[in-house]
Amino acid sequence: MKAVAWTKYGKPEDALKIIDAEKPVPKKNEVLIKVYSSTVTAGDVRLRASRVPTGFWLLTRLVFGLFKPRKTIPGMEFSGEVEAIGKEVSLFNIGDGVYGTSGVHLGAHAEYLCLPEKAAFIRKPDQISHNDAVASIFGGLTAIHFLKEKAKLGAGQNILINGASGAVGTAAIQLAKYLGAEVTGVCSTGNIEFIKSLGADKTVDYIRENIESSEEVYDFVLDTVGNIPLVRSKSLLKKHGKLISINDGLLENLSAVFNKKRLRGVAGESKEYLEFLKALVSNGDLKPAIDRVYPLKQIVDAHKYVDEGRKKGNVVISVVG
Ligand SMILES: NC(=O)c1ccc[n+]([C@@H]2O[C@H](COP(=O)([O-])OP(=O)(O)OC[C@H]3O[C@@H](n4cnc5c(N)ncnc54)[C@H](OP(=O)(O)O)[C@@H]3O)[C@@H](O)[C@H]2O)c1
């Protein structure tokens, strides 16, 4: 099968190449998935370059390989079809459309992937395309984790979303609107109309204005960019408002345990979150934003583009065709 090989930490052109790899065989509790679509996310490029938030370098290297990547095929998110199942598999049948994330197992940048049936993937309804399914995952799961589960955002509240045009921002705007909150989105001039089209009630163009200039205060500030430290957030938050920082280093994460003004951590992935997300996408409450689609053979170009940090929503990898 065609696959991406991740040979070292570094620049896309040094770290990634297309190879012929052996097609995996499912174990008794595993499902063999023919992958149609995948993504290159901010998480994928951080991992490839070993460019993780301060303090997480050693931990990440211990999980993914100290001197070179232990997992040789990168990629987390996939949408595809079940091609074979192990003899103990009961949740899926051959021919099912499925989508989800392989998490730290990686391996999604390939024509085939094997995962335990209990991993974070679910059935895909026919009316959701493979590209839309895969593009809903990264931002969708992150938004569900932080806004719905941790912040318990709801009607009557307001939220400022910094980095509103990225994968997390585009999903967060739509989830916040679905939950009944008022949304102010922060992005550059060229993306203002785009985030309005996703439901942002108010916008801040960070090229021309200061976020603080409106004097509005918020129940929550979601910072996906990493340039609103706690001290800056104070003037933006209501008395009991909270900063949701998703780019914190280890020290900030540890100190947040004792700081009630801050929500932090790492987004979870589960079948339950995916089912909630599937309902949002199926009902048209969340439209996955797709910026570009690259064929698998252009994986290096896809990584270079995501590395720029300016994508609008998601970058999809088309694995078939
Ligand atoms: N803790 C967790 O569990 C977790 C989960 C998911 C993601 N993350 C992290 O969250 C971050 C964001 O992820 P993502 O997928 O949304 O990234 P992304 O899609 O690459 O974000 C790109 C967007 O960021 C915007 N941006 C860049 N500089 C900005 C600035 N100064 N102010 C406002 N917006 C700016 C760009 O908009 P313009 O072109 O308009 O500037 C662009 O649309 C990543 O660092 C990722 O690692 C953490």
The ligand as an SDF file (V2000), in Angstrom:
LIG
                    3D

 48 52  0  0  0  0  0  0  0  0999 V2000
   -4.8030   21.5650   24.0970 N   0  0  0  0  0  0  0  0  0  0  0  0
   -5.3860   20.8470   23.1610 C   0  0  0  0  0  0  0  0  0  0  0  0
   -5.9660   19.7990   23.4360 O   0  0  0  0  0  0  0  0  0  0  0  0
   -5.3660   21.3180   21.7380 C   0  0  0  0  0  0  0  0  0  0  0  0
   -6.2540   20.7270   20.8290 C   0  0  0  0  0  0  0  0  0  0  0  0
   -6.2680   21.1790   19.5100 C   0  0  0  0  0  0  0  0  0  0  0  0
   -5.3750   22.1820   19.1220 C   0  0  0  0  0  0  0  0  0  0  0  0
   -4.4970   22.6900   20.0260 N   0  0  0  0  0  0  0  0  0  0  0  0
   -3.5650   23.7560   19.6180 C   0  0  0  0  0  0  0  0  0  0  0  0
   -4.3530   24.8760   19.2670 O   0  0  0  0  0  0  0  0  0  0  0  0
   -3.6730   25.6230   18.2960 C   0  0  0  0  0  0  0  0  0  0  0  0
   -4.6380   26.0410   17.2080 C   0  0  0  0  0  0  0  0  0  0  0  0
   -5.0050   24.9050   16.4460 O   0  0  0  0  0  0  0  0  0  0  0  0
   -5.7310   25.1040   15.0570 P   0  0  0  0  0  0  0  0  0  0  0  0
   -5.8670   23.7620   14.4570 O   0  0  0  0  0  0  0  0  0  0  0  0
   -6.9290   25.9330   15.2080 O   0  0  0  0  0  0  0  0  0  0  0  0
   -4.6070   25.9300   14.2640 O   0  0  0  0  0  0  0  0  0  0  0  0
   -4.6580   26.4640   12.7810 P   0  0  0  0  0  0  0  0  0  0  0  0
   -5.8590   25.9560   12.0760 O   0  0  0  0  0  0  0  0  0  0  0  0
   -3.3280   26.2340   12.1710 O   0  0  0  0  0  0  0  0  0  0  0  0
   -4.8200   28.0550   13.0210 O   0  0  0  0  0  0  0  0  0  0  0  0
   -4.6540   28.8670   11.9180 C   0  0  0  0  0  0  0  0  0  0  0  0
   -5.4100   30.1540   12.1480 C   0  0  0  0  0  0  0  0  0  0  0  0
   -4.7790   30.9170   13.1950 O   0  0  0  0  0  0  0  0  0  0  0  0
   -5.0630   32.2790   12.9290 C   0  0  0  0  0  0  0  0  0  0  0  0
   -4.0900   33.1880   13.5340 N   0  0  0  0  0  0  0  0  0  0  0  0
   -2.7560   33.1970   13.3500 C   0  0  0  0  0  0  0  0  0  0  0  0
   -2.2100   34.2020   14.0910 N   0  0  0  0  0  0  0  0  0  0  0  0
   -3.2300   34.8260   14.7320 C   0  0  0  0  0  0  0  0  0  0  0  0
   -3.3230   35.9240   15.6390 C   0  0  0  0  0  0  0  0  0  0  0  0
   -2.2280   36.5870   16.0400 N   0  0  0  0  0  0  0  0  0  0  0  0
   -4.5300   36.2700   16.1160 N   0  0  0  0  0  0  0  0  0  0  0  0
   -5.6530   35.6120   15.7270 C   0  0  0  0  0  0  0  0  0  0  0  0
   -5.6310   34.5580   14.8630 N   0  0  0  0  0  0  0  0  0  0  0  0
   -4.4440   34.1780   14.3630 C   0  0  0  0  0  0  0  0  0  0  0  0
   -4.9900   32.3800   11.4100 C   0  0  0  0  0  0  0  0  0  0  0  0
   -5.8960   33.3990   11.0290 O   0  0  0  0  0  0  0  0  0  0  0  0
   -5.4020   34.6640   10.2480 P   0  0  0  0  0  0  0  0  0  0  0  0
   -4.8290   34.1520    8.9580 O   0  0  0  0  0  0  0  0  0  0  0  0
   -6.6560   35.4610   10.1090 O   0  0  0  0  0  0  0  0  0  0  0  0
   -4.3490   35.2970   11.1000 O   0  0  0  0  0  0  0  0  0  0  0  0
   -5.4310   30.9990   10.9100 C   0  0  0  0  0  0  0  0  0  0  0  0
   -6.7340   30.9930   10.3600 O   0  0  0  0  0  0  0  0  0  0  0  0
   -2.5020   24.7860   17.8060 C   0  0  0  0  0  0  0  0  0  0  0  0
   -1.3130   25.2920   18.3750 O   0  0  0  0  0  0  0  0  0  0  0  0
   -2.7900   23.4210   18.3630 C   0  0  0  0  0  0  0  0  0  0  0  0
   -1.6230   22.6950   18.6350 O   0  0  0  0  0  0  0  0  0  0  0  0
   -4.4790   22.2930   21.3230 C   0  0  0  0  0  0  0  0  0  0  0  0
  1  2  1  0
  2  3  2  0
  2  4  1  0
  4  5  1  0
  4 48  2  0
  5  6  2  0
  6  7  1  0
  7  8  2  0
  8  9  1  0
  8 48  1  0
  9 10  1  0
  9 46  1  0
 10 11  1  0
 11 12  1  0
 11 44  1  0
 12 13  1  0
 13 14  1  0
 14 15  2  0
 14 16  1  0
 14 17  1  0
 17 18  1  0
 18 19  2  0
 18 20  1  0
 18 21  1  0
 21 22  1  0
 22 23  1  0
 23 24  1  0
 23 42  1  0
 24 25  1  0
 25 26  1  0
 25 36  1  0
 26 27  1  0
 26 35  1  0
 27 28  2  0
 28 29  1  0
 29 30  1  0
 29 35  2  0
 30 31  1  0
 30 32  2  0
 32 33  1  0
 33 34  2  0
 34 35  1  0
 36 37  1  0
 36 42  1  0
 37 38  1  0
 38 39  2  0
 38 40  1  0
 38 41  1  0
 42 43  1  0
 44 45  1  0
 44 46  1  0
 46 47  1  0
M  CHG  2   8   1  16  -1
M  END
$$$$
